[in-house]
Amino acid sequence: MTRTAVEQREFWKQKFLEGKWRWAAFFAIYLASGVSGLFLPRLFGAPSAYPGSDPPWYFILQDFFHGMGYLVGMCAMLVLLAVTWRRYTFTNWLLMMMAAMWMVPGIVTGIVIYWRCTDLFDYSRAVSAWPTFDAYSRSGIEFVGIPVGFGLALLLAVPMAWNRFRERENVA
């Protein structure tokens, strides 16, 4: 049983767009996680730093709190996926792949900052691994999480592709 091109397109459009509210929730959670670097430092009582200070606490703390926000957002997305897993089975893997691709790099950056800075939450005794902004910007810390996020996204895409391949075999 083969479908015409129009039937195939309509089938994928219907399946891809099922649970539109989940895509809106993902986008809202992603945006909230992205701006978390602006309000989480004040919430945790981080002292204000200006961009020209050495060590560059302004950028270090902003990147760290972005990572924390992405971690909270990723947990919220996983809870949302767990609650709706059986209802919207077609787009679960795709939504997990998108969350991995867009949130995991920030989470990895936050973890690296936490490991490299001693006493990060005791702001008066905190010691930075990067003495200057040049050292921080040239360390490549922003790019460490990108391969991890894309690798995890690919690992999540493999079961989805495998299931589609098996469905094609069963139809033919």
C-alpha positions in Angstrom: 0.0 0.0 0.0 1.7 3.2 -1.2 0.5 6.7 -0.5 0.4 9.5 -3.1 2.6 12.4 -2.6 -0.2 14.6 -1.4 -1.4 12.0 1.1 2.2 11.5 2.4 2.6 15.3 2.8 -0.7 15.6 4.7 0.2 12.6 6.9 3.6 14.1 8.0 2.1 17.6 8.4 -0.7 16.2 10.7 1.7 14.0 12.7 4.4 16.7 13.0 2.0 19.3 14.2 0.2 17.1 16.7 0.3 18.6 20.1 1.0 22.2 18.9 0.7 23.4 22.5 3.8 21.3 23.4 5.9 23.1 20.8 4.6 26.4 22.2 5.5 25.2 25.7 9.0 24.2 24.5 9.5 27.6 22.9 8.3 29.4 26.1 10.5 27.3 28.3 13.5 27.8 26.0 13.0 31.6 26.1 12.5 31.7 29.8 15.7 29.6 30.2 17.6 31.9 27.9 16.8 35.1 29.9 17.4 33.4 33.2 21.0 34.7 33.1 19.5 38.2 33.8 17.4 37.4 36.9 19.0 34.3 38.5 22.1 36.1 39.7 20.0 38.5 41.7 17.9 35.7 43.0 21.0 33.9 44.3 22.4 37.1 45.7 25.4 37.4 43.4 27.2 40.7 43.7 27.0 43.0 40.7 30.1 43.0 38.6 30.8 45.2 35.6 32.0 43.8 32.2 35.6 45.3 32.5 36.5 43.6 35.8 39.3 41.1 36.2 38.6 38.2 36.7 35.6 38.5 34.4 32.9 37.6 37.0 30.2 39.4 35.0 30.5 37.0 32.1 31.4 33.9 34.1 28.3 34.3 36.4 26.0 35.2 33.5 27.1 32.0 31.6 26.8 29.9 34.7 23.3 31.1 35.5 22.3 30.6 31.9 23.4 27.0 32.3 21.4 26.7 35.5 18.3 28.1 33.8 18.8 25.7 30.9 19.0 22.8 33.4 15.8 23.8 35.0 14.2 24.3 31.6 15.5 20.8 30.5 14.0 19.3 33.6 10.7 21.0 32.9 10.7 19.7 29.3 11.4 16.2 30.5 8.5 16.4 32.9 6.3 17.7 30.1 7.4 14.8 27.8 6.9 12.2 30.6 3.3 13.4 31.2 2.4 13.5 27.5 4.6 10.6 26.2 1.7 8.2 25.2 -0.6 10.9 23.9 1.8 12.4 21.3 4.1 9.5 20.4 5.2 10.7 17.0 6.9 13.9 18.0 8.4 12.8 21.4 11.9 12.0 20.0 11.9 15.1 17.9 11.1 17.3 20.9 13.8 15.6 23.0 16.3 16.1 20.1 15.5 19.8 19.9 15.8 20.2 23.7 19.2 18.4 23.6 20.4 20.5 20.7 19.4 23.9 22.1 19.7 23.4 25.9 22.5 21.0 26.6 25.3 23.3 25.4 24.4 25.9 28.0 24.1 23.2 30.7 27.6 21.9 29.8 29.0 25.4 29.9 27.5 25.9 33.4 28.9 22.6 34.6 32.4 23.4 33.3 32.3 26.8 35.0 31.2 25.2 38.3 34.0 22.7 38.1 36.7 25.3 37.2 35.7 28.0 39.8 36.2 27.2 43.4 33.7 28.4 46.0 31.4 29.7 43.2 28.5 30.4 45.6 30.6 32.0 48.3 31.1 35.2 46.3 33.7 36.7 48.7 36.0 33.7 48.4 35.3 32.6 44.9 38.3 32.0 42.7 38.1 32.1 38.9 40.0 29.8 36.6 40.3 32.7 34.2 42.2 35.7 35.4 41.2 38.0 32.5 38.5 38.4 30.0 40.9 37.4 27.2 41.7 34.2 29.0 38.0 33.5 29.4 37.0 34.3 25.8 39.9 32.3 24.4 39.3 29.3 26.5 36.5 28.1 24.2 34.2 27.3 27.1 31.2 28.5 25.0 31.9 25.9 22.4 32.5 22.9 24.7 28.8 22.0 24.9 28.0 22.2 21.2 29.4 18.8 20.2 27.8 17.3 23.4 24.4 18.7 22.5 24.6 17.7 18.9 25.9 14.3 19.7 23.1 13.7 22.2 20.6 15.0 19.6 21.9 12.5 17.1 21.7 9.7 19.6 18.1 10.7 20.2 17.4 10.8 16.5 18.6 7.3 15.9 15.6 5.5 17.5 13.2 7.8 15.6 14.9 7.0 12.3 15.0 3.3 13.1 11.3 3.2 13.9 10.5 5.0 10.6 12.7 2.5 8.7 10.9 -0.4 10.3 7.5 1.2 9.5 8.5 1.5 5.9 9.5 -2.2 5.8 6.1 -3.2 7.3 4.2 -1.1 4.8 6.0 -2.4 1.7 
